[in-house]
């Protein structure tokens, strides 16, 4: 049973990465529009986006390299999902 634990962590990291990546890249458009409109609070939101994704990836890194790679792959899957929905 304990031999399966790293694979479980990798699977959970991939799912968490996909969720984090989807939220990170989906929020890019609204933040960019706010910045283009000159709304200064967009800078704070941009910082929040980076800090949140960085925290997720840092937690994965603490669990090991394989978990971090799985999570990063999930982030890229989330990006692909957002790009597909945007029609790009």
Backbone as XML, in Angstrom:
<?xml version="1.0"?>
<chain id="A" units="angstrom">
  <residue number="1" name="UNK">
    <atom name="N" x="0.827" y="-1.205" z="0.000"/>
    <atom name="CA" x="0.000" y="0.000" z="0.000"/>
    <atom name="C" x="0.865" y="1.260" z="0.000"/>
  </residue>
  <residue number="2" name="UNK">
    <atom name="N" x="1.931" y="1.269" z="0.790"/>
    <atom name="CA" x="2.747" y="2.469" z="0.879"/>
    <atom name="C" x="3.505" y="2.737" z="-0.414"/>
  </residue>
  <residue number="3" name="UNK">
    <atom name="N" x="3.709" y="1.714" z="-1.250"/>
    <atom name="CA" x="4.387" y="1.912" z="-2.525"/>
    <atom name="C" x="3.520" y="2.716" z="-3.489"/>
  </residue>
  <residue number="4" name="UNK">
    <atom name="N" x="2.214" y="2.708" z="-3.299"/>
    <atom name="CA" x="1.300" y="3.445" z="-4.163"/>
    <atom name="C" x="1.158" y="4.908" z="-3.753"/>
  </residue>
  <residue number="5" name="UNK">
    <atom name="N" x="1.651" y="5.262" z="-2.570"/>
    <atom name="CA" x="1.473" y="6.615" z="-2.054"/>
    <atom name="C" x="2.109" y="7.690" z="-2.939"/>
  </residue>
  <residue number="6" name="UNK">
    <atom name="N" x="3.328" y="7.525" z="-3.464"/>
    <atom name="CA" x="3.878" y="8.569" z="-4.342"/>
    <atom name="C" x="3.013" y="8.789" z="-5.591"/>
  </residue>
  <residue number="7" name="UNK">
    <atom name="N" x="2.453" y="7.729" z="-6.122"/>
    <atom name="CA" x="1.603" y="7.885" z="-7.304"/>
    <atom name="C" x="0.316" y="8.612" z="-6.962"/>
  </residue>
  <residue number="8" name="UNK">
    <atom name="N" x="-0.197" y="8.384" z="-5.764"/>
    <atom name="CA" x="-1.381" y="9.115" z="-5.318"/>
    <atom name="C" x="-1.059" y="10.597" z="-5.180"/>
  </residue>
  <residue number="9" name="UNK">
    <atom name="N" x="0.098" y="10.895" z="-4.585"/>
    <atom name="CA" x="0.504" y="12.295" z="-4.445"/>
    <atom name="C" x="0.684" y="12.955" z="-5.815"/>
  </residue>
  <residue number="10" name="UNK">
    <atom name="N" x="1.261" y="12.212" z="-6.756"/>
    <atom name="CA" x="1.457" y="12.756" z="-8.099"/>
    <atom name="C" x="0.119" y="13.018" z="-8.780"/>
  </residue>
  <residue number="11" name="UNK">
    <atom name="N" x="-0.836" y="12.110" z="-8.614"/>
    <atom name="CA" x="-2.157" y="12.293" z="-9.222"/>
    <atom name="C" x="-2.875" y="13.489" z="-8.604"/>
  </residue>
  <residue number="12" name="UNK">
    <atom name="N" x="-2.796" y="13.604" z="-7.282"/>
    <atom name="CA" x="-3.427" y="14.742" z="-6.610"/>
    <atom name="C" x="-2.765" y="16.058" z="-7.018"/>
  </residue>
  <residue number="13" name="UNK">
    <atom name="N" x="-1.449" y="16.038" z="-7.185"/>
    <atom name="CA" x="-0.741" y="17.243" z="-7.604"/>
    <atom name="C" x="-1.140" y="17.636" z="-9.024"/>
  </residue>
  <residue number="14" name="UNK">
    <atom name="N" x="-1.335" y="16.651" z="-9.889"/>
    <atom name="CA" x="-1.751" y="16.957" z="-11.258"/>
    <atom name="C" x="-3.132" y="17.611" z="-11.270"/>
  </residue>
  <residue number="15" name="UNK">
    <atom name="N" x="-4.033" y="17.099" z="-10.461"/>
    <atom name="CA" x="-5.382" y="17.676" z="-10.388"/>
    <atom name="C" x="-5.325" y="19.082" z="-9.778"/>
  </residue>
  <residue number="16" name="UNK">
    <atom name="N" x="-4.576" y="19.214" z="-8.681"/>
    <atom name="CA" x="-4.458" y="20.531" z="-8.041"/>
    <atom name="C" x="-3.781" y="21.525" z="-8.983"/>
  </residue>
  <residue number="17" name="UNK">
    <atom name="N" x="-2.788" y="21.058" z="-9.718"/>
    <atom name="CA" x="-2.120" y="21.918" z="-10.684"/>
    <atom name="C" x="-3.058" y="22.356" z="-11.796"/>
  </residue>
  <residue number="18" name="UNK">
    <atom name="N" x="-3.905" y="21.427" z="-12.246"/>
    <atom name="CA" x="-4.862" y="21.769" z="-13.298"/>
    <atom name="C" x="-5.857" y="22.827" z="-12.812"/>
  </residue>
  <residue number="19" name="UNK">
    <atom name="N" x="-6.309" y="22.677" z="-11.591"/>
    <atom name="CA" x="-7.238" y="23.665" z="-11.026"/>
    <atom name="C" x="-6.535" y="25.017" z="-10.864"/>
  </residue>
  <residue number="20" name="UNK">
    <atom name="N" x="-5.329" y="24.989" z="-10.287"/>
    <atom name="CA" x="-4.584" y="26.232" z="-10.079"/>
    <atom name="C" x="-4.250" y="26.894" z="-11.414"/>
  </residue>
  <residue number="21" name="UNK">
    <atom name="N" x="-3.842" y="26.095" z="-12.392"/>
    <atom name="CA" x="-3.512" y="26.643" z="-13.703"/>
    <atom name="C" x="-4.717" y="27.235" z="-14.403"/>
  </residue>
  <residue number="22" name="UNK">
    <atom name="N" x="-5.841" y="26.552" z="-14.294"/>
    <atom name="CA" x="-7.068" y="27.069" z="-14.903"/>
    <atom name="C" x="-7.454" y="28.408" z="-14.283"/>
  </residue>
  <residue number="23" name="UNK">
    <atom name="N" x="-7.407" y="28.484" z="-12.962"/>
    <atom name="CA" x="-7.738" y="29.746" z="-12.296"/>
    <atom name="C" x="-6.726" y="30.833" z="-12.634"/>
  </residue>
  <residue number="24" name="UNK">
    <atom name="N" x="-5.449" y="30.472" z="-12.659"/>
    <atom name="CA" x="-4.393" y="31.444" z="-12.947"/>
    <atom name="C" x="-4.555" y="32.037" z="-14.342"/>
  </residue>
  <residue number="25" name="UNK">
    <atom name="N" x="-4.725" y="31.181" z="-15.341"/>
    <atom name="CA" x="-4.794" y="31.684" z="-16.714"/>
    <atom name="C" x="-6.162" y="32.262" z="-17.057"/>
  </residue>
  <residue number="26" name="UNK">
    <atom name="N" x="-7.222" y="31.790" z="-16.425"/>
    <atom name="CA" x="-8.545" y="32.368" z="-16.674"/>
    <atom name="C" x="-8.636" y="33.780" z="-16.106"/>
  </residue>
  <residue number="27" name="UNK">
    <atom name="N" x="-7.896" y="34.041" z="-15.041"/>
    <atom name="CA" x="-7.935" y="35.379" z="-14.440"/>
    <atom name="C" x="-7.037" y="36.377" z="-15.162"/>
  </residue>
  <residue number="28" name="UNK">
    <atom name="N" x="-6.229" y="35.911" z="-16.086"/>
    <atom name="CA" x="-5.312" y="36.804" z="-16.797"/>
    <atom name="C" x="-6.064" y="37.853" z="-17.624"/>
  </residue>
  <residue number="29" name="UNK">
    <atom name="N" x="-7.089" y="37.443" z="-18.346"/>
    <atom name="CA" x="-7.851" y="38.367" z="-19.193"/>
    <atom name="C" x="-8.473" y="39.508" z="-18.411"/>
  </residue>
  <residue number="30" name="UNK">
    <atom name="N" x="-9.224" y="39.204" z="-17.362"/>
    <atom name="CA" x="-9.819" y="40.297" z="-16.586"/>
    <atom name="C" x="-8.780" y="41.236" z="-15.971"/>
  </residue>
  <residue number="31" name="UNK">
    <atom name="N" x="-7.677" y="40.681" z="-15.490"/>
    <atom name="CA" x="-6.631" y="41.533" z="-14.900"/>
    <atom name="C" x="-5.999" y="42.409" z="-15.976"/>
  </residue>
  <residue number="32" name="UNK">
    <atom name="N" x="-5.758" y="41.852" z="-17.147"/>
    <atom name="CA" x="-5.186" y="42.645" z="-18.239"/>
    <atom name="C" x="-6.125" y="43.775" z="-18.659"/>
  </residue>
  <residue number="33" name="UNK">
    <atom name="N" x="-7.421" y="43.482" z="-18.717"/>
    <atom name="CA" x="-8.384" y="44.537" z="-19.073"/>
    <atom name="C" x="-8.408" y="45.632" z="-18.007"/>
  </residue>
  <residue number="34" name="UNK">
    <atom name="N" x="-8.299" y="45.232" z="-16.739"/>
    <atom name="CA" x="-8.265" y="46.225" z="-15.663"/>
    <atom name="C" x="-7.015" y="47.090" z="-15.766"/>
  </residue>
  <residue number="35" name="UNK">
    <atom name="N" x="-5.877" y="46.451" z="-16.056"/>
    <atom name="CA" x="-4.640" y="47.216" z="-16.213"/>
    <atom name="C" x="-4.733" y="48.186" z="-17.385"/>
  </residue>
  <residue number="36" name="UNK">
    <atom name="N" x="-5.304" y="47.724" z="-18.494"/>
    <atom name="CA" x="-5.450" y="48.582" z="-19.677"/>
    <atom name="C" x="-6.376" y="49.762" z="-19.396"/>
  </residue>
  <residue number="37" name="UNK">
    <atom name="N" x="-7.333" y="49.568" z="-18.491"/>
    <atom name="CA" x="-8.257" y="50.641" z="-18.133"/>
    <atom name="C" x="-7.662" y="51.576" z="-17.081"/>
  </residue>
  <residue number="38" name="UNK">
    <atom name="N" x="-6.450" y="51.256" z="-16.616"/>
    <atom name="CA" x="-5.793" y="52.127" z="-15.657"/>
    <atom name="C" x="-6.219" y="51.908" z="-14.219"/>
  </residue>
  <residue number="39" name="UNK">
    <atom name="N" x="-6.835" y="50.787" z="-13.938"/>
    <atom name="CA" x="-7.276" y="50.508" z="-12.565"/>
    <atom name="C" x="-6.104" y="49.939" z="-11.770"/>
  </residue>
  <residue number="40" name="UNK">
    <atom name="N" x="-5.678" y="50.670" z="-10.768"/>
    <atom name="CA" x="-4.478" y="50.329" z="-10.010"/>
    <atom name="C" x="-4.647" y="49.056" z="-9.185"/>
  </residue>
  <residue number="41" name="UNK">
    <atom name="N" x="-5.880" y="48.713" z="-8.822"/>
    <atom name="CA" x="-6.085" y="47.497" z="-8.027"/>
    <atom name="C" x="-5.732" y="46.239" z="-8.813"/>
  </residue>
  <residue number="42" name="UNK">
    <atom name="N" x="-5.613" y="46.366" z="-10.117"/>
    <atom name="CA" x="-5.219" y="45.229" z="-10.935"/>
    <atom name="C" x="-3.795" y="44.775" z="-10.609"/>
  </residue>
  <residue number="43" name="UNK">
    <atom name="N" x="-2.960" y="45.693" z="-10.163"/>
    <atom name="CA" x="-1.594" y="45.327" z="-9.787"/>
    <atom name="C" x="-1.630" y="44.379" z="-8.592"/>
  </residue>
  <residue number="44" name="UNK">
    <atom name="N" x="-2.475" y="44.664" z="-7.631"/>
    <atom name="CA" x="-2.636" y="43.788" z="-6.474"/>
    <atom name="C" x="-3.182" y="42.428" z="-6.860"/>
  </residue>
  <residue number="45" name="UNK">
    <atom name="N" x="-4.138" y="42.422" z="-7.769"/>
    <atom name="CA" x="-4.685" y="41.152" z="-8.230"/>
    <atom name="C" x="-3.635" y="40.337" z="-8.983"/>
  </residue>
  <residue number="46" name="UNK">
    <atom name="N" x="-2.822" y="41.011" z="-9.764"/>
    <atom name="CA" x="-1.752" y="40.328" z="-10.487"/>
    <atom name="C" x="-0.764" y="39.713" z="-9.497"/>
  </residue>
  <residue number="47" name="UNK">
    <atom name="N" x="-0.418" y="40.455" z="-8.482"/>
    <atom name="CA" x="0.480" y="39.946" z="-7.453"/>
    <atom name="C" x="-0.153" y="38.746" z="-6.745"/>
  </residue>
  <residue number="48" name="UNK">
    <atom name="N" x="-1.431" y="38.838" z="-6.442"/>
    <atom name="CA" x="-2.150" y="37.731" z="-5.809"/>
    <atom name="C" x="-2.129" y="36.483" z="-6.684"/>
  </residue>
  <residue number="49" name="UNK">
    <atom name="N" x="-2.301" y="36.653" z="-7.994"/>
    <atom name="CA" x="-2.262" y="35.510" z="-8.919"/>
    <atom name="C" x="-0.914" y="34.792" z="-8.824"/>
  </residue>
  <residue number="50" name="UNK">
    <atom name="N" x="0.169" y="35.569" z="-8.878"/>
    <atom name="CA" x="1.509" y="34.979" z="-8.831"/>
    <atom name="C" x="1.797" y="34.330" z="-7.484"/>
  </residue>
  <residue number="51" name="UNK">
    <atom name="N" x="1.408" y="34.976" z="-6.412"/>
    <atom name="CA" x="1.658" y="34.429" z="-5.078"/>
    <atom name="C" x="0.880" y="33.129" z="-4.889"/>
  </residue>
  <residue number="52" name="UNK">
    <atom name="N" x="-0.375" y="33.097" z="-5.315"/>
    <atom name="CA" x="-1.191" y="31.887" z="-5.140"/>
    <atom name="C" x="-0.607" y="30.718" z="-5.929"/>
  </residue>
  <residue number="53" name="UNK">
    <atom name="N" x="-0.248" y="30.945" z="-7.184"/>
    <atom name="CA" x="0.336" y="29.860" z="-7.974"/>
    <atom name="C" x="1.692" y="29.460" z="-7.416"/>
  </residue>
  <residue number="54" name="UNK">
    <atom name="N" x="2.477" y="30.432" z="-6.999"/>
    <atom name="CA" x="3.776" y="30.127" z="-6.393"/>
    <atom name="C" x="3.646" y="29.300" z="-5.134"/>
  </residue>
  <residue number="55" name="UNK">
    <atom name="N" x="2.648" y="29.609" z="-4.318"/>
    <atom name="CA" x="2.415" y="28.841" z="-3.088"/>
    <atom name="C" x="2.031" y="27.408" z="-3.404"/>
  </residue>
  <residue number="56" name="UNK">
    <atom name="N" x="1.160" y="27.223" z="-4.373"/>
    <atom name="CA" x="0.753" y="25.868" z="-4.767"/>
    <atom name="C" x="1.967" y="25.080" z="-5.251"/>
  </residue>
  <residue number="57" name="UNK">
    <atom name="N" x="2.763" y="25.682" z="-6.107"/>
    <atom name="CA" x="3.943" y="24.990" z="-6.632"/>
    <atom name="C" x="4.991" y="24.747" z="-5.547"/>
  </residue>
  <residue number="58" name="UNK">
    <atom name="N" x="5.132" y="25.662" z="-4.614"/>
    <atom name="CA" x="6.075" y="25.487" z="-3.513"/>
    <atom name="C" x="5.660" y="24.301" z="-2.635"/>
  </residue>
  <residue number="59" name="UNK">
    <atom name="N" x="4.369" y="24.202" z="-2.348"/>
    <atom name="CA" x="3.890" y="23.064" z="-1.557"/>
    <atom name="C" x="4.150" y="21.748" z="-2.283"/>
  </residue>
  <residue number="60" name="UNK">
    <atom name="N" x="3.969" y="21.753" z="-3.581"/>
    <atom name="CA" x="4.249" y="20.544" z="-4.354"/>
    <atom name="C" x="5.741" y="20.223" z="-4.335"/>
  </residue>
  <residue number="61" name="UNK">
    <atom name="N" x="6.578" y="21.246" z="-4.420"/>
    <atom name="CA" x="8.025" y="21.033" z="-4.405"/>
    <atom name="C" x="8.481" y="20.422" z="-3.085"/>
  </residue>
  <residue number="62" name="UNK">
    <atom name="N" x="7.836" y="20.802" z="-2.009"/>
    <atom name="CA" x="8.186" y="20.231" z="-0.708"/>
    <atom name="C" x="7.859" y="18.743" z="-0.639"/>
  </residue>
  <residue number="63" name="UNK">
    <atom name="N" x="6.928" y="18.289" z="-1.483"/>
    <atom name="CA" x="6.566" y="16.875" z="-1.507"/>
    <atom name="C" x="7.495" y="16.066" z="-2.406"/>
  </residue>
  <residue number="64" name="UNK">
    <atom name="N" x="8.318" y="16.743" z="-3.205"/>
    <atom name="CA" x="9.278" y="16.034" z="-4.034"/>
    <atom name="C" x="9.226" y="16.465" z="-5.489"/>
  </residue>
  <residue number="65" name="UNK">
    <atom name="N" x="10.286" y="16.100" z="-6.186"/>
    <atom name="CA" x="10.416" y="16.502" z="-7.579"/>
    <atom name="C" x="9.347" y="15.922" z="-8.482"/>
  </residue>
  <residue number="66" name="UNK">
    <atom name="N" x="9.022" y="14.650" z="-8.283"/>
    <atom name="CA" x="8.010" y="14.018" z="-9.130"/>
    <atom name="C" x="6.642" y="14.655" z="-8.917"/>
  </residue>
  <residue number="67" name="UNK">
    <atom name="N" x="6.354" y="15.005" z="-7.685"/>
    <atom name="CA" x="5.075" y="15.658" z="-7.377"/>
    <atom name="C" x="5.041" y="17.048" z="-8.016"/>
  </residue>
  <residue number="68" name="UNK">
    <atom name="N" x="6.148" y="17.773" z="-7.938"/>
    <atom name="CA" x="6.226" y="19.101" z="-8.556"/>
    <atom name="C" x="6.046" y="19.005" z="-10.073"/>
  </residue>
  <residue number="69" name="UNK">
    <atom name="N" x="6.699" y="18.041" z="-10.702"/>
    <atom name="CA" x="6.555" y="17.879" z="-12.146"/>
    <atom name="C" x="5.120" y="17.531" z="-12.534"/>
  </residue>
  <residue number="70" name="UNK">
    <atom name="N" x="4.483" y="16.694" z="-11.737"/>
    <atom name="CA" x="3.080" y="16.365" z="-12.003"/>
    <atom name="C" x="2.196" y="17.593" z="-11.861"/>
  </residue>
  <residue number="71" name="UNK">
    <atom name="N" x="2.454" y="18.373" z="-10.831"/>
    <atom name="CA" x="1.684" y="19.595" z="-10.635"/>
    <atom name="C" x="1.902" y="20.602" z="-11.743"/>
  </residue>
  <residue number="72" name="UNK">
    <atom name="N" x="3.161" y="20.742" z="-12.193"/>
    <atom name="CA" x="3.452" y="21.662" z="-13.287"/>
    <atom name="C" x="2.774" y="21.208" z="-14.574"/>
  </residue>
  <residue number="73" name="UNK">
    <atom name="N" x="2.733" y="19.897" z="-14.794"/>
    <atom name="CA" x="2.016" y="19.377" z="-15.961"/>
    <atom name="C" x="0.528" y="19.703" z="-15.851"/>
  </residue>
  <residue number="74" name="UNK">
    <atom name="N" x="-0.009" y="19.640" z="-14.649"/>
    <atom name="CA" x="-1.397" y="20.020" z="-14.433"/>
    <atom name="C" x="-1.637" y="21.496" z="-14.728"/>
  </residue>
  <residue number="75" name="UNK">
    <atom name="N" x="-0.693" y="22.340" z="-14.334"/>
    <atom name="CA" x="-0.809" y="23.782" z="-14.623"/>
    <atom name="C" x="-0.858" y="24.002" z="-16.134"/>
  </residue>
  <residue number="76" name="UNK">
    <atom name="N" x="0.001" y="23.311" z="-16.855"/>
    <atom name="CA" x="0.012" y="23.457" z="-18.318"/>
    <atom name="C" x="-1.273" y="22.896" z="-18.940"/>
  </residue>
  <residue number="77" name="UNK">
    <atom name="N" x="-1.839" y="21.854" z="-18.341"/>
    <atom name="CA" x="-3.132" y="21.340" z="-18.817"/>
    <atom name="C" x="-4.232" y="22.374" z="-18.575"/>
  </residue>
  <residue number="78" name="UNK">
    <atom name="N" x="-4.177" y="23.045" z="-17.427"/>
    <atom name="CA" x="-5.134" y="24.116" z="-17.153"/>
    <atom name="C" x="-4.995" y="25.254" z="-18.140"/>
  </residue>
  <residue number="79" name="UNK">
    <atom name="N" x="-3.764" y="25.580" z="-18.506"/>
    <atom name="CA" x="-3.528" y="26.616" z="-19.513"/>
    <atom name="C" x="-4.122" y="26.208" z="-20.853"/>
  </residue>
  <residue number="80" name="UNK">
    <atom name="N" x="-3.904" y="24.958" z="-21.231"/>
    <atom name="CA" x="-4.441" y="24.479" z="-22.509"/>
    <atom name="C" x="-5.964" y="24.547" z="-22.509"/>
  </residue>
  <residue number="81" name="UNK">
    <atom name="N" x="-6.573" y="24.225" z="-21.382"/>
    <atom name="CA" x="-8.040" y="24.289" z="-21.280"/>
    <atom name="C" x="-8.536" y="25.725" z="-21.465"/>
  </residue>
  <residue number="82" name="UNK">
    <atom name="N" x="-7.886" y="26.665" z="-20.802"/>
    <atom name="CA" x="-8.277" y="28.077" z="-20.912"/>
    <atom name="C" x="-8.074" y="28.577" z="-22.334"/>
  </residue>
  <residue number="83" name="UNK">
    <atom name="N" x="-6.957" y="28.218" z="-22.946"/>
    <atom name="CA" x="-6.691" y="28.645" z="-24.322"/>
    <atom name="C" x="-7.702" y="28.045" z="-25.294"/>
  </residue>
  <residue number="84" name="UNK">
    <atom name="N" x="-8.074" y="26.796" z="-25.083"/>
    <atom name="CA" x="-9.074" y="26.179" z="-25.941"/>
    <atom name="C" x="-10.423" y="26.876" z="-25.814"/>
  </residue>
  <residue number="85" name="UNK">
    <atom name="N" x="-10.783" y="27.207" z="-24.572"/>
    <atom name="CA" x="-12.061" y="27.915" z="-24.372"/>
    <atom name="C" x="-12.036" y="29.312" z="-24.973"/>
  </residue>
  <residue number="86" name="UNK">
    <atom name="N" x="-10.855" y="29.911" z="-25.012"/>
    <atom name="CA" x="-10.715" y="31.266" z="-25.581"/>
    <atom name="C" x="-10.661" y="31.219" z="-27.102"/>
  </residue>
  <residue number="87" name="UNK">
    <atom name="N" x="-10.535" y="30.022" z="-27.655"/>
    <atom name="CA" x="-10.509" y="29.880" z="-29.100"/>
    <atom name="C" x="-9.147" y="30.140" z="-29.710"/>
  </residue>
  <residue number="88" name="UNK">
    <atom name="N" x="-8.092" y="29.917" z="-28.946"/>
    <atom name="CA" x="-6.733" y="30.153" z="-29.451"/>
    <atom name="C" x="-5.959" y="28.874" z="-29.469"/>
  </residue>
</chain>
